[in-house]
Amino acid sequence: MEEPIYIAEVVSIAKNCSAGHKVGDKFEINTHKTGGLCGYCYHDIFPTLMNCCFGGKIP
């Protein structure tokens, strides 16, 4: 079974982004592909991404 692809969108930036991401940027990601998303952001969303990829639900 092929793992689904999700779209991650930058919806806000607290101060500045050292990776150059801007509000509105979109990335195609899954648990094996970062889609160009920086490591800091990918690290933060990874637990939720794992949940979604394997059939879990976000409460």
PDB file of N, CA, C and O in Angstrom:
ATOM      1  N   MET A   1       0.838  -1.181   0.000  1.00  0.00           N
ATOM      2  CA  MET A   1       0.000   0.000   0.000  1.00  0.00           C
ATOM      3  C   MET A   1       0.883   1.245   0.000  1.00  0.00           C
ATOM      4  O   MET A   1       1.815   1.355   0.797  1.00  0.00           O
ATOM      5  N   GLU A   2       0.589   2.160  -0.881  1.00  0.00           N
ATOM      6  CA  GLU A   2       1.358   3.394  -0.965  1.00  0.00           C
ATOM      7  C   GLU A   2       0.886   4.386   0.098  1.00  0.00           C
ATOM      8  O   GLU A   2      -0.312   4.562   0.321  1.00  0.00           O
ATOM      9  N   GLU A   3       1.830   5.010   0.727  1.00  0.00           N
ATOM     10  CA  GLU A   3       1.512   5.979   1.775  1.00  0.00           C
ATOM     11  C   GLU A   3       0.921   7.247   1.163  1.00  0.00           C
ATOM     12  O   GLU A   3       1.409   7.721   0.137  1.00  0.00           O
ATOM     13  N   PRO A   4      -0.126   7.803   1.783  1.00  0.00           N
ATOM     14  CA  PRO A   4      -0.737   9.014   1.231  1.00  0.00           C
ATOM     15  C   PRO A   4       0.184  10.228   1.340  1.00  0.00           C
ATOM     16  O   PRO A   4       1.076  10.289   2.187  1.00  0.00           O
ATOM     17  N   ILE A   5      -0.061  11.175   0.468  1.00  0.00           N
ATOM     18  CA  ILE A   5       0.647  12.453   0.478  1.00  0.00           C
ATOM     19  C   ILE A   5      -0.292  13.492   1.084  1.00  0.00           C
ATOM     20  O   ILE A   5      -1.483  13.517   0.773  1.00  0.00           O
ATOM     21  N   TYR A   6       0.243  14.340   1.938  1.00  0.00           N
ATOM     22  CA  TYR A   6      -0.526  15.425   2.548  1.00  0.00           C
ATOM     23  C   TYR A   6       0.065  16.759   2.141  1.00  0.00           C
ATOM     24  O   TYR A   6       1.244  16.847   1.798  1.00  0.00           O
ATOM     25  N   ILE A   7      -0.754  17.792   2.179  1.00  0.00           N
ATOM     26  CA  ILE A   7      -0.297  19.144   1.878  1.00  0.00           C
ATOM     27  C   ILE A   7      -0.151  19.894   3.192  1.00  0.00           C
ATOM     28  O   ILE A   7      -1.120  20.063   3.933  1.00  0.00           O
ATOM     29  N   ALA A   8       1.066  20.342   3.475  1.00  0.00           N
ATOM     30  CA  ALA A   8       1.324  21.181   4.649  1.00  0.00           C
ATOM     31  C   ALA A   8       1.401  22.624   4.162  1.00  0.00           C
ATOM     32  O   ALA A   8       2.108  22.920   3.199  1.00  0.00           O
ATOM     33  N   GLU A   9       0.681  23.516   4.820  1.00  0.00           N
ATOM     34  CA  GLU A   9       0.676  24.929   4.435  1.00  0.00           C
ATOM     35  C   GLU A   9       1.136  25.786   5.605  1.00  0.00           C
ATOM     36  O   GLU A   9       0.688  25.597   6.735  1.00  0.00           O
ATOM     37  N   VAL A  10       2.022  26.716   5.332  1.00  0.00           N
ATOM     38  CA  VAL A  10       2.464  27.657   6.357  1.00  0.00           C
ATOM     39  C   VAL A  10       1.337  28.669   6.552  1.00  0.00           C
ATOM     40  O   VAL A  10       0.985  29.407   5.632  1.00  0.00           O
ATOM     41  N   VAL A  11       0.778  28.693   7.759  1.00  0.00           N
ATOM     42  CA  VAL A  11      -0.349  29.597   8.033  1.00  0.00           C
ATOM     43  C   VAL A  11       0.062  30.782   8.897  1.00  0.00           C
ATOM     44  O   VAL A  11      -0.646  31.788   8.943  1.00  0.00           O
ATOM     45  N   SER A  12       1.201  30.674   9.587  1.00  0.00           N
ATOM     46  CA  SER A  12       1.710  31.817  10.347  1.00  0.00           C
ATOM     47  C   SER A  12       3.187  31.587  10.650  1.00  0.00           C
ATOM     48  O   SER A  12       3.671  30.455  10.657  1.00  0.00           O
ATOM     49  N   ILE A  13       3.879  32.674  10.896  1.00  0.00           N
ATOM     50  CA  ILE A  13       5.288  32.638  11.286  1.00  0.00           C
ATOM     51  C   ILE A  13       5.428  33.589  12.462  1.00  0.00           C
ATOM     52  O   ILE A  13       5.079  34.765  12.355  1.00  0.00           O
ATOM     53  N   ALA A  14       5.938  33.088  13.591  1.00  0.00           N
ATOM     54  CA  ALA A  14       5.997  33.877  14.824  1.00  0.00           C
ATOM     55  C   ALA A  14       6.872  35.128  14.688  1.00  0.00           C
ATOM     56  O   ALA A  14       6.410  36.229  14.989  1.00  0.00           O
ATOM     57  N   LYS A  15       8.099  34.985  14.249  1.00  0.00           N
ATOM     58  CA  LYS A  15       8.994  36.136  14.109  1.00  0.00           C
ATOM     59  C   LYS A  15       9.558  36.181  12.693  1.00  0.00           C
ATOM     60  O   LYS A  15       9.164  37.015  11.878  1.00  0.00           O
ATOM     61  N   ASN A  16      10.477  35.279  12.420  1.00  0.00           N
ATOM     62  CA  ASN A  16      11.021  35.138  11.069  1.00  0.00           C
ATOM     63  C   ASN A  16      11.363  33.680  10.852  1.00  0.00           C
ATOM     64  O   ASN A  16      11.440  32.909  11.809  1.00  0.00           O
ATOM     65  N   CYS A  17      11.565  33.300   9.628  1.00  0.00           N
ATOM     66  CA  CYS A  17      11.874  31.906   9.298  1.00  0.00           C
ATOM     67  C   CYS A  17      13.261  31.867   8.661  1.00  0.00           C
ATOM     68  O   CYS A  17      13.476  32.418   7.581  1.00  0.00           O
ATOM     69  N   SER A  18      14.196  31.210   9.342  1.00  0.00           N
ATOM     70  CA  SER A  18      15.563  31.133   8.825  1.00  0.00           C
ATOM     71  C   SER A  18      15.659  30.277   7.564  1.00  0.00           C
ATOM     72  O   SER A  18      16.651  30.345   6.839  1.00  0.00           O
ATOM     73  N   ALA A  19      14.624  29.468   7.302  1.00  0.00           N
ATOM     74  CA  ALA A  19      14.609  28.634   6.094  1.00  0.00           C
ATOM     75  C   ALA A  19      13.994  29.379   4.907  1.00  0.00           C
ATOM     76  O   ALA A  19      14.035  28.888   3.779  1.00  0.00           O
ATOM     77  N   GLY A  20      13.427  30.556   5.157  1.00  0.00           N
ATOM     78  CA  GLY A  20      12.847  31.342   4.073  1.00  0.00           C
ATOM     79  C   GLY A  20      11.407  31.017   3.744  1.00  0.00           C
ATOM     80  O   GLY A  20      10.881  31.495   2.739  1.00  0.00           O
ATOM     81  N   HIS A  21      10.744  30.196   4.590  1.00  0.00           N
ATOM     82  CA  HIS A  21       9.333  29.895   4.341  1.00  0.00           C
ATOM     83  C   HIS A  21       8.498  31.144   4.570  1.00  0.00           C
ATOM     84  O   HIS A  21       8.833  31.987   5.403  1.00  0.00           O
ATOM     85  N   LYS A  22       7.408  31.253   3.821  1.00  0.00           N
ATOM     86  CA  LYS A  22       6.502  32.397   3.919  1.00  0.00           C
ATOM     87  C   LYS A  22       5.072  31.884   4.101  1.00  0.00           C
ATOM     88  O   LYS A  22       4.743  30.772   3.689  1.00  0.00           O
ATOM     89  N   VAL A  23       4.238  32.702   4.718  1.00  0.00           N
ATOM     90  CA  VAL A  23       2.832  32.344   4.870  1.00  0.00           C
ATOM     91  C   VAL A  23       2.254  32.062   3.486  1.00  0.00           C
ATOM     92  O   VAL A  23       2.446  32.839   2.550  1.00  0.00           O
ATOM     93  N   GLY A  24       1.550  30.949   3.370  1.00  0.00           N
ATOM     94  CA  GLY A  24       0.970  30.536   2.094  1.00  0.00           C
ATOM     95  C   GLY A  24       1.779  29.471   1.366  1.00  0.00           C
ATOM     96  O   GLY A  24       1.256  28.820   0.461  1.00  0.00           O
ATOM     97  N   ASP A  25       3.048  29.276   1.740  1.00  0.00           N
ATOM     98  CA  ASP A  25       3.850  28.216   1.122  1.00  0.00           C
ATOM     99  C   ASP A  25       3.199  26.863   1.400  1.00  0.00           C
ATOM    100  O   ASP A  25       2.689  26.626   2.495  1.00  0.00           O
ATOM    101  N   LYS A  26       3.220  25.978   0.404  1.00  0.00           N
ATOM    102  CA  LYS A  26       2.637  24.644   0.542  1.00  0.00           C
ATOM    103  C   LYS A  26       3.678  23.597   0.181  1.00  0.00           C
ATOM    104  O   LYS A  26       4.503  23.800  -0.710  1.00  0.00           O
ATOM    105  N   PHE A  27       3.625  22.456   0.897  1.00  0.00           N
ATOM    106  CA  PHE A  27       4.584  21.384   0.716  1.00  0.00           C
ATOM    107  C   PHE A  27       3.859  20.048   0.665  1.00  0.00           C
ATOM    108  O   PHE A  27       2.967  19.794   1.476  1.00  0.00           O
ATOM    109  N   GLU A  28       4.234  19.193  -0.282  1.00  0.00           N
ATOM    110  CA  GLU A  28       3.684  17.838  -0.354  1.00  0.00           C
ATOM    111  C   GLU A  28       4.557  16.950   0.522  1.00  0.00           C
ATOM    112  O   GLU A  28       5.744  16.774   0.248  1.00  0.00           O
ATOM    113  N   ILE A  29       3.959  16.383   1.592  1.00  0.00           N
ATOM    114  CA  ILE A  29       4.740  15.622   2.556  1.00  0.00           C
ATOM    115  C   ILE A  29       4.073  14.291   2.901  1.00  0.00           C
ATOM    116  O   ILE A  29       2.873  14.111   2.692  1.00  0.00           O
ATOM    117  N   ASN A  30       4.857  13.377   3.423  1.00  0.00           N
ATOM    118  CA  ASN A  30       4.375  12.186   4.118  1.00  0.00           C
ATOM    119  C   ASN A  30       5.466  11.804   5.105  1.00  0.00           C
ATOM    120  O   ASN A  30       6.380  12.597   5.332  1.00  0.00           O
ATOM    121  N   THR A  31       5.404  10.623   5.699  1.00  0.00           N
ATOM    122  CA  THR A  31       6.387  10.283   6.722  1.00  0.00           C
ATOM    123  C   THR A  31       7.779  10.004   6.162  1.00  0.00           C
ATOM    124  O   THR A  31       8.728   9.882   6.936  1.00  0.00           O
ATOM    125  N   HIS A  32       7.930   9.899   4.847  1.00  0.00           N
ATOM    126  CA  HIS A  32       9.236   9.657   4.236  1.00  0.00           C
ATOM    127  C   HIS A  32       9.724  10.813   3.374  1.00  0.00           C
ATOM    128  O   HIS A  32      10.889  10.834   2.977  1.00  0.00           O
ATOM    129  N   LYS A  33       8.857  11.772   3.078  1.00  0.00           N
ATOM    130  CA  LYS A  33       9.221  12.879   2.186  1.00  0.00           C
ATOM    131  C   LYS A  33       8.874  14.203   2.845  1.00  0.00           C
ATOM    132  O   LYS A  33       7.730  14.429   3.241  1.00  0.00           O
ATOM    133  N   THR A  34       9.876  15.083   2.961  1.00  0.00           N
ATOM    134  CA  THR A  34       9.640  16.380   3.598  1.00  0.00           C
ATOM    135  C   THR A  34       9.116  17.415   2.606  1.00  0.00           C
ATOM    136  O   THR A  34       8.597  18.451   3.020  1.00  0.00           O
ATOM    137  N   GLY A  35       9.242  17.158   1.323  1.00  0.00           N
ATOM    138  CA  GLY A  35       8.747  18.080   0.314  1.00  0.00           C
ATOM    139  C   GLY A  35       9.419  19.438   0.313  1.00  0.00           C
ATOM    140  O   GLY A  35       8.890  20.388  -0.263  1.00  0.00           O
ATOM    141  N   GLY A  36      10.587  19.546   0.953  1.00  0.00           N
ATOM    142  CA  GLY A  36      11.291  20.822   1.029  1.00  0.00           C
ATOM    143  C   GLY A  36      11.004  21.600   2.300  1.00  0.00           C
ATOM    144  O   GLY A  36      11.545  22.686   2.502  1.00  0.00           O
ATOM    145  N   LEU A  37      10.162  21.055   3.149  1.00  0.00           N
ATOM    146  CA  LEU A  37       9.855  21.684   4.425  1.00  0.00           C
ATOM    147  C   LEU A  37      11.092  21.595   5.315  1.00  0.00           C
ATOM    148  O   LEU A  37      11.767  20.566   5.328  1.00  0.00           O
ATOM    149  N   CYS A  38      11.398  22.664   6.062  1.00  0.00           N
ATOM    150  CA  CYS A  38      12.601  22.652   6.900  1.00  0.00           C
ATOM    151  C   CYS A  38      12.481  21.615   8.012  1.00  0.00           C
ATOM    152  O   CYS A  38      11.380  21.231   8.405  1.00  0.00           O
ATOM    153  N   GLY A  39      13.612  21.177   8.503  1.00  0.00           N
ATOM    154  CA  GLY A  39      13.664  20.144   9.533  1.00  0.00           C
ATOM    155  C   GLY A  39      12.977  20.531  10.833  1.00  0.00           C
ATOM    156  O   GLY A  39      12.372  19.683  11.488  1.00  0.00           O
ATOM    157  N   TYR A  40      13.062  21.799  11.214  1.00  0.00           N
ATOM    158  CA  TYR A  40      12.421  22.245  12.458  1.00  0.00           C
ATOM    159  C   TYR A  40      10.906  22.063  12.380  1.00  0.00           C
ATOM    160  O   TYR A  40      10.294  21.516  13.298  1.00  0.00           O
ATOM    161  N   CYS A  41      10.315  22.513  11.304  1.00  0.00           N
ATOM    162  CA  CYS A  41       8.861  22.411  11.145  1.00  0.00           C
ATOM    163  C   CYS A  41       8.452  20.946  10.973  1.00  0.00           C
ATOM    164  O   CYS A  41       7.477  20.496  11.574  1.00  0.00           O
ATOM    165  N   TYR A  42       9.199  20.208  10.152  1.00  0.00           N
ATOM    166  CA  TYR A  42       8.877  18.797   9.932  1.00  0.00           C
ATOM    167  C   TYR A  42       8.922  18.031  11.253  1.00  0.00           C
ATOM    168  O   TYR A  42       8.060  17.193  11.516  1.00  0.00           O
ATOM    169  N   HIS A  43       9.911  18.313  12.070  1.00  0.00           N
ATOM    170  CA  HIS A  43      10.023  17.671  13.379  1.00  0.00           C
ATOM    171  C   HIS A  43       8.782  17.942  14.232  1.00  0.00           C
ATOM    172  O   HIS A  43       8.282  17.041  14.905  1.00  0.00           O
ATOM    173  N   ASP A  44       8.291  19.168  14.204  1.00  0.00           N
ATOM    174  CA  ASP A  44       7.129  19.532  15.014  1.00  0.00           C
ATOM    175  C   ASP A  44       5.839  18.870  14.538  1.00  0.00           C
ATOM    176  O   ASP A  44       4.997  18.511  15.362  1.00  0.00           O
ATOM    177  N   ILE A  45       5.666  18.702  13.228  1.00  0.00           N
ATOM    178  CA  ILE A  45       4.401  18.140  12.737  1.00  0.00           C
ATOM    179  C   ILE A  45       4.446  16.622  12.559  1.00  0.00           C
ATOM    180  O   ILE A  45       3.417  16.001  12.292  1.00  0.00           O
ATOM    181  N   PHE A  46       5.640  16.015  12.707  1.00  0.00           N
ATOM    182  CA  PHE A  46       5.784  14.586  12.444  1.00  0.00           C
ATOM    183  C   PHE A  46       4.837  13.704  13.263  1.00  0.00           C
ATOM    184  O   PHE A  46       4.246  12.793  12.683  1.00  0.00           O
ATOM    185  N   PRO A  47       4.652  13.910  14.564  1.00  0.00           N
ATOM    186  CA  PRO A  47       3.728  13.036  15.307  1.00  0.00           C
ATOM    187  C   PRO A  47       2.296  13.078  14.751  1.00  0.00           C
ATOM    188  O   PRO A  47       1.645  12.040  14.644  1.00  0.00           O
ATOM    189  N   THR A  48       1.818  14.249  14.407  1.00  0.00           N
ATOM    190  CA  THR A  48       0.476  14.368  13.831  1.00  0.00           C
ATOM    191  C   THR A  48       0.432  13.734  12.452  1.00  0.00           C
ATOM    192  O   THR A  48      -0.556  13.092  12.094  1.00  0.00           O
ATOM    193  N   LEU A  49       1.489  13.908  11.676  1.00  0.00           N
ATOM    194  CA  LEU A  49       1.574  13.311  10.345  1.00  0.00           C
ATOM    195  C   LEU A  49       1.521  11.786  10.429  1.00  0.00           C
ATOM    196  O   LEU A  49       0.821  11.146   9.645  1.00  0.00           O
ATOM    197  N   MET A  50       2.261  11.199  11.379  1.00  0.00           N
ATOM    198  CA  MET A  50       2.235   9.741  11.568  1.00  0.00           C
ATOM    199  C   MET A  50       0.819   9.277  11.891  1.00  0.00           C
ATOM    200  O   MET A  50       0.354   8.267  11.362  1.00  0.00           O
ATOM    201  N   ASN A  51       0.152  10.003  12.741  1.00  0.00           N
ATOM    202  CA  ASN A  51      -1.218   9.677  13.125  1.00  0.00           C
ATOM    203  C   ASN A  51      -2.121   9.658  11.892  1.00  0.00           C
ATOM    204  O   ASN A  51      -2.882   8.711  11.692  1.00  0.00           O
ATOM    205  N   CYS A  52      -2.039  10.684  11.081  1.00  0.00           N
ATOM    206  CA  CYS A  52      -2.893  10.799   9.883  1.00  0.00           C
ATOM    207  C   CYS A  52      -2.567   9.720   8.846  1.00  0.00           C
ATOM    208  O   CYS A  52      -3.474   9.119   8.269  1.00  0.00           O
ATOM    209  N   CYS A  53      -1.286   9.476   8.612  1.00  0.00           N
ATOM    210  CA  CYS A  53      -0.869   8.519   7.588  1.00  0.00           C
ATOM    211  C   CYS A  53      -1.312   7.088   7.893  1.00  0.00           C
ATOM    212  O   CYS A  53      -1.482   6.279   6.981  1.00  0.00           O
ATOM    213  N   PHE A  54      -1.496   6.782   9.156  1.00  0.00           N
ATOM    214  CA  PHE A  54      -1.815   5.409   9.526  1.00  0.00           C
ATOM    215  C   PHE A  54      -3.220   5.264  10.109  1.00  0.00           C
ATOM    216  O   PHE A  54      -3.488   4.383  10.925  1.00  0.00           O
ATOM    217  N   GLY A  55      -4.117   6.165   9.659  1.00  0.00           N
ATOM    218  CA  GLY A  55      -5.539   5.994   9.946  1.00  0.00           C
ATOM    219  C   GLY A  55      -6.059   6.621  11.215  1.00  0.00           C
ATOM    220  O   GLY A  55      -7.238   6.467  11.530  1.00  0.00           O
ATOM    221  N   GLY A  56      -5.217   7.327  11.960  1.00  0.00           N
ATOM    222  CA  GLY A  56      -5.671   7.979  13.176  1.00  0.00           C
ATOM    223  C   GLY A  56      -6.501   9.219  12.875  1.00  0.00           C
ATOM    224  O   GLY A  56      -6.605   9.650  11.727  1.00  0.00           O
ATOM    225  N   LYS A  57      -7.079   9.775  13.904  1.00  0.00           N
ATOM    226  CA  LYS A  57      -7.867  11.001  13.759  1.00  0.00           C
ATOM    227  C   LYS A  57      -7.335  12.048  14.717  1.00  0.00           C
ATOM    228  O   LYS A  57      -6.841  11.726  15.798  1.00  0.00           O
ATOM    229  N   ILE A  58      -7.439  13.292  14.314  1.00  0.00           N
ATOM    230  CA  ILE A  58      -7.041  14.407  15.161  1.00  0.00           C
ATOM    231  C   ILE A  58      -8.264  14.811  15.994  1.00  0.00           C
ATOM    232  O   ILE A  58      -9.317  15.127  15.442  1.00  0.00           O
ATOM    233  N   PRO A  59      -8.119  14.799  17.328  1.00  0.00           N
ATOM    234  CA  PRO A  59      -9.289  15.119  18.167  1.00  0.00           C
ATOM    235  C   PRO A  59      -9.707  16.580  18.019  1.00  0.00           C
ATOM    236  O   PRO A  59     -10.669  17.014  18.653  1.00  0.00           O
TER     237      PRO A  59
END
